[in-house]
Amino acid sequence: MNITIGELVIWLIVGAFAGSIAGALVTRKKEGYGRMRNIAIGLVGAVIGGALFNLFKIDLGLAELKVTFEDLVSAFLGSLLLLLVLWILAKRKAKGGG
């Protein structure tokens, strides 16, 4: 899988936005997890989502822009996946299994 610098930059920019949306959705609060955590979640989520979309050759066929809607969707889904994994790990740790 070849990831260009341009793709990585797009994922990071869009990821910051997607993390804010994901944080607000999951916490049901406008501020989500807080500005810096939302950005971090989005950045990691963007890399996860972008890599998965590339790996599985997912092309939603959405309009091409400098930053595509597909980039936003993949970053958002990656952010939600990251939050799910973190939630599962926190539950395990709370039960003493971690």
DODREN-409330 format. One record per atom (N, C-alpha, C, O): residue number from 1; z, y, x; residue in three letters. Coordinates in steps of 0.05 Angstrom, whole numbers, plus 5000, padded with zeros to 4 digits. Layout:
  nr   pz   py   px rest
 NUM    Z    Y    X  ALA
...
//
This chain:
  nr   pz   py   px rest
   1 5000 4977 5017  MET
   1 5000 5000 5000  MET
   1 5000 5025 5018  MET
   1 5018 5028 5034  MET
   2 4980 5042 5015  ASN
   2 4978 5066 5031  ASN
   2 4987 5090 5014  ASN
   2 4974 5096 4994  ASN
   3 5008 5103 5022  ILE
   3 5018 5126 5008  ILE
   3 5012 5150 5026  ILE
   3 5020 5151 5049  ILE
   4 4997 5169 5015  THR
   4 4990 5193 5030  THR
   4 5013 5213 5030  THR
   4 5030 5212 5012  THR
   5 5012 5232 5048  ILE
   5 5032 5253 5049  ILE
   5 5030 5269 5023  ILE
   5 5050 5277 5012  ILE
   6 5006 5274 5013  GLY
   6 5002 5289 4988  GLY
   6 5016 5275 4964  GLY
   6 5029 5288 4948  GLY
   7 5013 5249 4963  GLU
   7 5026 5234 4941  GLU
   7 5056 5236 4943  GLU
   7 5070 5239 4923  GLU
   8 5066 5234 4967  LEU
   8 5095 5236 4971  LEU
   8 5106 5263 4963  LEU
   8 5127 5265 4950  LEU
   9 5092 5284 4970  VAL
   9 5100 5311 4963  VAL
   9 5100 5314 4933  VAL
   9 5118 5326 4921  VAL
  10 5079 5304 4920  ILE
  10 5077 5306 4891  ILE
  10 5101 5291 4878  ILE
  10 5113 5301 4859  ILE
  11 5106 5267 4888  TRP
  11 5129 5251 4877  TRP
  11 5155 5267 4880  TRP
  11 5171 5267 4861  TRP
  12 5159 5280 4902  LEU
  12 5183 5295 4907  LEU
  12 5186 5319 4888  LEU
  12 5207 5324 4877  LEU
  13 5164 5334 4885  ILE
  13 5165 5357 4867  ILE
  13 5169 5349 4838  ILE
  13 5187 5359 4824  ILE
  14 5153 5330 4830  VAL
  14 5155 5320 4802  VAL
  14 5182 5306 4798  VAL
  14 5193 5307 4776  VAL
  15 5191 5292 4819  GLY
  15 5216 5278 4817  GLY
  15 5240 5296 4811  GLY
  15 5257 5288 4796  GLY
  16 5240 5319 4823  ALA
  16 5262 5338 4817  ALA
  16 5263 5345 4788  ALA
  16 5284 5346 4776  ALA
  17 5239 5349 4776  PHE
  17 5237 5356 4748  PHE
  17 5245 5331 4731  PHE
  17 5260 5334 4711  PHE
  18 5234 5308 4738  ALA
  18 5239 5284 4723  ALA
  18 5269 5276 4723  ALA
  18 5279 5266 4703  ALA
  19 5282 5280 4746  GLY
  19 5310 5274 4748  GLY
  19 5327 5291 4730  GLY
  19 5347 5282 4718  GLY
  20 5319 5316 4727  SER
  20 5333 5334 4708  SER
  20 5330 5324 4680  SER
  20 5349 5324 4664  SER
  21 5306 5315 4673  ILE
  21 5302 5305 4646  ILE
  21 5317 5279 4641  ILE
  21 5331 5275 4621  ILE
  22 5316 5261 4661  ALA
  22 5330 5235 4659  ALA
  22 5360 5239 4657  ALA
  22 5374 5226 4641  ALA
  23 5371 5257 4674  GLY
  23 5399 5263 4674  GLY
  23 5408 5274 4647  GLY
  23 5429 5266 4637  GLY
  24 5393 5292 4636  ALA
  24 5400 5304 4610  ALA
  24 5398 5282 4588  ALA
  24 5415 5282 4570  ALA
  25 5378 5265 4589  LEU
  25 5375 5244 4569  LEU
  25 5398 5224 4570  LEU
  25 5409 5217 4549  LEU
  26 5405 5215 4594  VAL
  26 5425 5194 4596  VAL
  26 5453 5205 4590  VAL
  26 5469 5192 4577  VAL
  27 5460 5229 4599  THR
  27 5486 5240 4594  THR
  27 5489 5255 4568  THR
  27 5511 5260 4558  THR
  28 5466 5260 4555  ARG
  28 5465 5275 4530  ARG
  28 5477 5303 4533  ARG
  28 5487 5315 4513  ARG
  29 5475 5314 4557  LYS
  29 5485 5341 4562  LYS
  29 5462 5356 4576  LYS
  29 5446 5345 4591  LYS
  30 5459 5382 4569  LYS
  30 5437 5398 4580  LYS
  30 5437 5397 4611  LYS
  30 5415 5396 4623  LYS
  31 5461 5398 4623  GLU
  31 5462 5399 4653  GLU
  31 5459 5371 4666  GLU
  31 5458 5370 4690  GLU
  32 5459 5350 4650  GLY
  32 5456 5323 4661  GLY
  32 5479 5317 4680  GLY
  32 5502 5320 4672  GLY
  33 5472 5308 4704  TYR
  33 5493 5301 4724  TYR
  33 5499 5324 4742  TYR
  33 5515 5322 4761  TYR
  34 5487 5347 4737  GLY
  34 5490 5370 4755  GLY
  34 5464 5374 4771  GLY
  34 5449 5355 4775  GLY
  35 5459 5398 4778  ARG
  35 5433 5405 4791  ARG
  35 5426 5387 4815  ARG
  35 5404 5376 4815  ARG
  36 5444 5385 4834  MET
  36 5438 5370 4858  MET
  36 5435 5340 4853  MET
  36 5417 5327 4864  MET
  37 5452 5329 4837  ARG
  37 5449 5300 4830  ARG
  37 5424 5294 4815  ARG
  37 5411 5274 4820  ARG
  38 5417 5312 4796  ASN
  38 5393 5308 4780  ASN
  38 5368 5308 4799  ASN
  38 5350 5292 4796  ASN
  39 5368 5327 4818  ILE
  39 5346 5328 4837  ILE
  39 5345 5303 4854  ILE
  39 5323 5291 4858  ILE
  40 5368 5294 4864  ALA
  40 5369 5269 4880  ALA
  40 5359 5245 4864  ALA
  40 5344 5229 4874  ALA
  41 5369 5243 4839  ILE
  41 5361 5221 4822  ILE
  41 5330 5222 4818  ILE
  41 5317 5201 4819  ILE
  42 5320 5245 4813  GLY
  42 5291 5248 4808  GLY
  42 5275 5242 4832  GLY
  42 5254 5230 4830  GLY
  43 5284 5250 4856  LEU
  43 5269 5245 4880  LEU
  43 5268 5215 4886  LEU
  43 5247 5205 4892  LEU
  44 5290 5202 4884  VAL
  44 5291 5173 4888  VAL
  44 5275 5159 4866  VAL
  44 5259 5141 4871  VAL
  45 5278 5168 4841  GLY
  45 5263 5157 4819  GLY
  45 5233 5161 4822  GLY
  45 5218 5143 4814  GLY
  46 5225 5184 4833  ALA
  46 5196 5189 4837  ALA
  46 5185 5170 4857  ALA
  46 5162 5159 4853  ALA
  47 5199 5165 4878  VAL
  47 5190 5146 4898  VAL
  47 5189 5117 4886  VAL
  47 5169 5103 4890  VAL
  48 5210 5110 4872  ILE
  48 5210 5083 4859  ILE
  48 5187 5081 4839  ILE
  48 5172 5061 4840  ILE
  49 5185 5100 4821  GLY
  49 5164 5099 4800  GLY
  49 5136 5100 4811  GLY
  49 5119 5085 4803  GLY
  50 5132 5118 4831  GLY
  50 5106 5120 4843  GLY
  50 5098 5095 4858  GLY
  50 5075 5086 4856  GLY
  51 5117 5084 4872  ALA
  51 5111 5059 4887  ALA
  51 5105 5036 4868  ALA
  51 5087 5020 4872  ALA
  52 5120 5034 4846  LEU
  52 5115 5013 4826  LEU
  52 5088 5017 4812  LEU
  52 5073 4997 4808  LEU
  53 5081 5042 4805  PHE
  53 5055 5047 4793  PHE
  53 5033 5040 4812  PHE
  53 5013 5028 4804  PHE
  54 5036 5046 4838  ASN
  54 5016 5039 4858  ASN
  54 5015 5008 4862  ASN
  54 4993 4997 4863  ASN
  55 5038 4996 4864  LEU
  55 5039 4967 4869  LEU
  55 5026 4951 4846  LEU
  55 5010 4933 4851  LEU
  56 5032 4959 4822  PHE
  56 5020 4945 4799  PHE
  56 4994 4957 4789  PHE
  56 4983 4949 4768  PHE
  57 4984 4976 4804  LYS
  57 4959 4990 4798  LYS
  57 4958 5000 4769  LYS
  57 4939 4996 4755  LYS
  58 4980 5013 4762  ILE
  58 4982 5025 4735  ILE
  58 4968 5052 4735  ILE
  58 4975 5070 4750  ILE
  59 4949 5055 4717  ASP
  59 4934 5080 4714  ASP
  59 4934 5086 4684  ASP
  59 4920 5073 4669  ASP
  60 4950 5106 4677  LEU
  60 4952 5112 4648  LEU
  60 4927 5127 4638  LEU
  60 4925 5132 4614  LEU
  61 4909 5134 4656  GLY
  61 4885 5148 4648  GLY
  61 4890 5176 4637  GLY
  61 4875 5187 4621  GLY
  62 4911 5189 4647  LEU
  62 4918 5215 4638  LEU
  62 4902 5236 4654  LEU
  62 4893 5230 4676  LEU
  63 4900 5259 4644  ALA
  63 4884 5281 4656  ALA
  63 4893 5286 4685  ALA
  63 4917 5287 4690  ALA
  64 4873 5290 4702  GLU
  64 4879 5296 4731  GLU
  64 4885 5326 4734  GLU
  64 4869 5343 4726  GLU
  65 4907 5332 4746  LEU
  65 4915 5359 4754  LEU
  65 4925 5357 4782  LEU
  65 4925 5335 4794  LEU
  66 4934 5379 4793  LYS
  66 4947 5377 4819  LYS
  66 4971 5359 4817  LYS
  66 4976 5342 4834  LYS
  67 4987 5363 4796  VAL
  67 5009 5345 4789  VAL
  67 5002 5334 4762  VAL
  67 5000 5348 4743  VAL
  68 4997 5308 4761  THR
  68 4988 5296 4737  THR
  68 5011 5288 4719  THR
  68 5034 5285 4728  THR
  69 5005 5285 4694  PHE
  69 5025 5276 4675  PHE
  69 5034 5248 4682  PHE
  69 5057 5240 4678  PHE
  70 5015 5232 4694  GLU
  70 5022 5205 4703  GLU
  70 5044 5206 4724  GLU
  70 5062 5189 4725  GLU
  71 5042 5226 4742  ASP
  71 5063 5229 4763  ASP
  71 5090 5234 4750  ASP
  71 5110 5223 4758  ASP
  72 5090 5251 4730  LEU
  72 5115 5257 4716  LEU
  72 5126 5233 4702  LEU
  72 5150 5227 4703  LEU
  73 5109 5218 4688  VAL
  73 5118 5194 4674  VAL
  73 5129 5173 4694  VAL
  73 5150 5161 4689  VAL
  74 5115 5168 4716  SER
  74 5125 5148 4735  SER
  74 5151 5157 4748  SER
  74 5168 5141 4752  SER
  75 5154 5183 4754  ALA
  75 5179 5193 4765  ALA
  75 5202 5191 4745  ALA
  75 5224 5183 4752  ALA
  76 5196 5197 4720  PHE
  76 5217 5195 4699  PHE
  76 5226 5166 4695  PHE
  76 5250 5161 4694  PHE
  77 5207 5148 4693  LEU
  77 5214 5120 4690  LEU
  77 5228 5109 4714  LEU
  77 5247 5093 4712  LEU
  78 5220 5117 4738  GLY
  78 5234 5109 4762  GLY
  78 5262 5119 4763  GLY
  78 5281 5105 4771  GLY
  79 5266 5144 4753  SER
  79 5293 5156 4751  SER
  79 5311 5140 4732  SER
  79 5334 5135 4738  SER
  80 5300 5133 4709  LEU
  80 5315 5117 4690  LEU
  80 5322 5089 4702  LEU
  80 5344 5079 4697  LEU
  81 5303 5077 4716  LEU
  81 5308 5051 4729  LEU
  81 5331 5054 4749  LEU
  81 5348 5037 4750  LEU
  82 5330 5075 4765  LEU
  82 5352 5080 4785  LEU
  82 5378 5083 4771  LEU
  82 5398 5071 4779  LEU
  83 5379 5098 4749  LEU
  83 5404 5102 4735  LEU
  83 5414 5076 4722  LEU
  83 5439 5071 4722  LEU
  84 5396 5059 4713  LEU
  84 5404 5033 4702  LEU
  84 5417 5016 4724  LEU
  84 5437 5003 4719  LEU
  85 5404 5015 4747  VAL
  85 5415 4999 4769  VAL
  85 5442 5009 4778  VAL
  85 5461 4993 4782  VAL
  86 5445 5036 4780  LEU
  86 5471 5047 4787  LEU
  86 5492 5041 4766  LEU
  86 5515 5036 4773  LEU
  87 5485 5042 4741  TRP
  87 5503 5036 4719  TRP
  87 5512 5006 4721  TRP
  87 5536 5001 4718  TRP
  88 5494 4988 4725  ILE
  88 5500 4960 4728  ILE
  88 5519 4955 4752  ILE
  88 5539 4941 4749  ILE
  89 5513 4968 4774  LEU
  89 5531 4965 4798  LEU
  89 5559 4976 4792  LEU
  89 5578 4965 4801  LEU
  90 5560 4999 4778  ALA
  90 5586 5010 4772  ALA
  90 5602 4992 4753  ALA
  90 5627 4989 4757  ALA
  91 5589 4980 4734  LYS
  91 5602 4961 4716  LYS
  91 5613 4937 4731  LYS
  91 5635 4928 4726  LYS
  92 5597 4926 4750  ARG
  92 5606 4904 4766  ARG
  92 5630 4911 4783  ARG
  92 5649 4895 4785  ARG
  93 5629 4934 4795  LYS
  93 5651 4943 4812  LYS
  93 5676 4947 4796  LYS
  93 5698 4940 4805  LYS
  94 5673 4957 4772  ALA
  94 5696 4962 4755  ALA
  94 5709 4935 4746  ALA
  94 5734 4934 4742  ALA
  95 5693 4915 4744  LYS
  95 5704 4888 4736  LYS
  95 5715 4873 4760  LYS
  95 5726 4851 4757  LYS
  96 5712 4885 4784  GLY
  96 5722 4871 4808  GLY
  96 5703 4852 4820  GLY
  96 5711 4836 4838  GLY
  97 5678 4853 4812  GLY
  97 5658 4834 4823  GLY
  97 5642 4845 4845  GLY
  97 5623 4832 4855  GLY
  98 5648 4870 4854  GLY
  98 5631 4883 4874  GLY
  98 5643 4886 4900  GLY
  98 5630 4897 4918  GLY
//
